[in-house]
């Protein structure tokens, strides 16, 4: 599995989603000006990144099931 580039892209993408989520949660916890300016944008980026990763994971599973 580690030699499959689609698997590696999915794993890397999952870590990117996690990083975006942690920045968003940190912004919510801190509050203030940063949260007011960037909270919605950061969560939009997370949703988009999460959708891309789900598509990659589904493609990986579909290709692996084909043989």
C-alpha positions in Angstrom: 0.0 0.0 0.0 2.8 2.4 0.7 4.0 2.3 -2.9 0.6 3.4 -4.1 0.6 7.2 -4.9 -3.2 7.4 -4.4 -2.9 6.0 -0.9 -0.1 8.5 -0.1 -2.2 11.4 -1.4 -5.1 10.3 0.7 -2.9 10.0 3.9 -1.3 13.4 3.2 -4.7 15.0 2.6 -6.0 13.6 5.8 -3.1 15.3 7.7 -3.8 18.5 5.8 -7.5 18.4 6.9 -6.3 17.7 10.5 -4.0 20.7 10.4 -6.7 23.0 9.0 -9.1 21.8 11.7 -6.6 22.4 14.5 -6.0 26.0 13.2 -9.7 26.5 13.2 -10.3 25.1 16.6 -7.3 27.2 17.9 -8.8 30.3 16.4 -12.2 29.6 18.1 -10.5 29.0 21.4 -8.4 32.1 21.2 -11.3 34.2 19.9 -10.6 37.9 19.2 -9.8 39.6 15.9 -8.3 36.6 14.2 -11.4 34.5 14.8 -13.7 37.2 13.6 -11.7 37.7 10.4 -10.8 34.2 9.4 -13.1 31.6 11.1 -15.5 31.1 8.3 -12.8 31.0 5.6 -10.7 28.4 7.5 -13.7 26.2 8.0 -14.6 26.5 4.3 -11.1 25.4 3.4 -11.5 22.4 5.7 -14.8 21.4 4.0 -13.2 21.7 0.6 -10.1 19.8 1.6 -12.2 17.1 3.3 -14.3 16.6 0.2 -11.2 16.2 -1.9 -9.8 13.7 0.5 -13.0 11.7 0.5 -13.0 11.6 -3.3 -9.4 10.4 -3.2 -10.2 7.7 -0.6 -13.2 6.5 -2.6 -11.1 6.4 -5.8 -8.4 4.4 -4.0 -10.9 1.9 -2.6 -12.6 1.5 -6.0 -9.3 1.0 -7.8 -8.1 -1.5 -5.3 -11.4 -3.5 -5.5 -10.9 -3.7 -9.3 -7.7 -5.7 -8.8 
